[in-house]
Amino acid sequence: MTEEVRGRTARVVVADDQTVVREGIVMLLGLLPGVEVVGAAGDGDEAVRLVAELAPDVVLMDLRMPRCDGVEATRRIRTEHPGTQVVVLTTYADDDSLFPALRAGARGYLTKDAGGDEIVRAVHSVLSGDAGLSPSIQRRLLERLSEPETRPAEPVEAPDGLTGRETEVLVLIAEGLSNQEIARSLHVSTATVKTHINNLFAKTGLKDRAQAVRYAYAKGLVRPPAG
C-alpha cells in the first residue's frame, strides 16, 4: 500500500438489506480513521444509484439482497462506474457466493466476522490496486487453484433449461452421492445443494432421486459402467 493511499480518507458506501447490520457497519466505520461513510443502501439498485450520485471510492457490498443482489450490483457498478471499487462484506464464504462475486468485478471479499481494522485495510488495499481478501478467502482461492481437474472436459448440453451447476448436481446424484458428499465435492453448503436439487426437480418434473438417476441416464448425462 502506497503512502498516498495509506494517508487518504476513503469515501465509502455501505450496502446491506438488514437495517441493524447496515447501521452497525456505518457506526463502526465512523469510529475508525481512514474511511468516511458517504451513503448507505438497502439493496443493489439503491447501491448503484448512490454510486452514480456520490462517486464513492469503495462500496462495501452485501450479497443476499432483494430486487438486485450484490453480484448483479457489483457487475453494474464496475461496468458503469469503473472508478468505484467493490469489497464484498457477507455472511457467506461458499464457492457459489465467492466466485460469482469475484467474476463480477469485486476486488475484495470479507465475511461479517471481520473486525473494523480488517475492513479498513481491505478498503485501502483495493484503492492501491491490491486485492482485499480475508485470510480464509485467500486460503480458499489457493485450495481451488491447487485442486486437480476432476470433471470431464467434454461439454454436455444441459436439458430442460438446467443450469451448468444444476446439471453437475444431477450427475453427482446419478453417481450415488448424498447431499453432504455433493456439497464437499463442489465446495458449497448442503443448503446450496438442496436449492439446486429443488430447482432441477421443478424444471424437469422429477419427484425423487430414483427418478433423477433414470433421467440422467436417459439424457446421456451419465453412462452405464462398462461390462
N, C-alpha and C positions, 0 to 999 in steps of 0.2 A: 504494500500500500504506500503510495507516494505521500510526501509531506503535505502537498497541496490538498489531496483528498482527505488526509487524516485531520487537517485543521478546518475542514469545510463543514458547515452545518447542512445536512441533507434534508431536503423537503420531501415529506413522506405522506402518502395517502394510505389509510388502513381500510381494507375491505373484508368484512365478516358479517354474515347474516344474523348472528346471535348478538343481541344488543349488549348483554352483560360482558361477553367476551370482547366485543369491539371496544366498548368504553374502557374495559380494563387494560387493553393494549395501549389505547390512547393515553390513559393516565400513567401507565408505566413509562412509556416513551417520553412523556412530558417531564419526568424526573431525571432523565439521562442527558448528558451532554452529547452534542454531535448530531442530533436529529431535531427536526421541527415538524410536528404533525399539522398539515395544512388542510386535511379533509378526511372524512370517514364515510364509507359507503356500506349499504346493507345488502347489495347484490352486485353481480358482474356488470349489468347495464349501468348502474349508478357509478361504478368504479371507472368505466370507460368515459362516461360523461364528465366526471371530475378531472380525469387526466386531461381531456380536451380543454377544460375550463382553467385548470390550475397549473398545468405543465409541471407536475412534481418530478423529483429526481427518481423516486422509487415508489412502487406500490407494494405493500405487504398484503398478499392475496390469499384468502381462504379458498379452498377448492369446492366444497359442497355448499352451493348456494342456490336459491331459487331463481327462476327466469333465465339467468345467464350464469353458468357455473364459472369457476375460477380458470379452468383450462381455456374455455372459449374467450373469456375476458382477457386473459393473457395474450392469446393469439391476436385479438383485435388491437390491443394496446401496442404490442410490438410491431404490428403491421402499420397502424395508423399514426402512432406516436413513438417512433424508434428512439427518441431521446429519453424516454422513461424506461427504467429497468423494473423487473418484477422479481420479488422474492416471495416464494410460497411460504405461508405460515399455516400449517394444517395439523389436524389430529392424525392424519393417515400417512403411513410410510410404505404402503404396499406398492408393488410394481405397477398395478393398474392406476395408481394415483401419481406416482413419481415420474414415470417415463413419458406419459402424455403431457404433463406439465413442462418438462424439460424440452420436449419436442416443440411445444407451443412457443417457446422462447424464454421461459423463466431462467434467470441466471443464478438464483439461489433457492434453497429448499430447506426449511426448518420445520420441526414438529413443535407443537404448542407447549412442550415441556422445556423449551429453550428459555434461558434467562435473558434479562434485558441487555446485558453486555454482549451476549452472543448475537442477539438481533441487531444491535448497533454495528457489530463487526461485520455481519453479513451485508448490511446496507452499504457500508463503506467499501467492502470488498467488491461488490458488483459495480460500484461507481468507478473503481480504479481498473475495471476490466477483468477482475478475477471472478471466480465462482464463489458464491456464499453458501456453502453446504455444511450441514452439521456433520460431525464425525461419523455418526451412524449411517447417514446417507452416503458419505464418501465410501464407507466400507461396503455398502450395498452395491454401489456402482462398480467398485473393483471386483466384487464377487461375481457380478453379472458379466463383466468383461472377461473374467477368467474361466467362465463355465464353457465346457465343450458344447458344440452344436449337436443337439440330440434329435432335433426334428428333421424329417426328410426334406431335401431341397426341392423335390417335385411339388409344384403348386397344385392344389386340389380346389376345384371350383366349388364354392360353398352353395349348397342347395337351399331353396325356400327362404332366401333373404338372410341366412345366418351370417353373422359377422365372423371374421377370422378367429377371434378368441372363442366364440360360441362353438365353432366347428372344432377347434382344438379341444375344448372341454368334452364335446360329444365323442371324439376319437378316444380320449382317455377313459370315458365311461365304457366304451365298447371294449377297451383293453382290460377292463375289470377293476379299475382304480376306484377307491372310495373318495368321498368329497375331501377328506383330510389329505389323502395321498395326492389328489389333483392339486389341492392348494399348495402342498410342498413342491410339487413338480413345476408349477407355474409361478411360485413365489408370490402368491396372493393369499388373502384371508379366506377361510371357509365361507364366510358370509358372501364374499365376492363370487365364489364358485357357485353358491346356491342361487345368486342373482342370475348368473349366466345360464344355469340349468333351467330356471323358471322361464327365462326369455326364449331359450331354444325350444322348450316344450310348447310354449304358446305359439311360436311361429310354425312348428311342424305338426301340431295337434297330438303330440305324443303324451302318454299318460303316466308312464313309469320307465324305469331303467331298462327293463327287458325289451320294451318296445324300442327304446333308444338304440340298443345294441342291434336289433334286427334292422332298424332304419339305417344305421351307419354301414352295415354290410350291403344292404340293398342299394345304397347310393354310391358304393365303391370307395367310401372314405377309409375303410379298413379291409384287409384281405384275409380270408381264412388261412390258418397256418398250413404250410406245405406238408404233404404226407398225411 
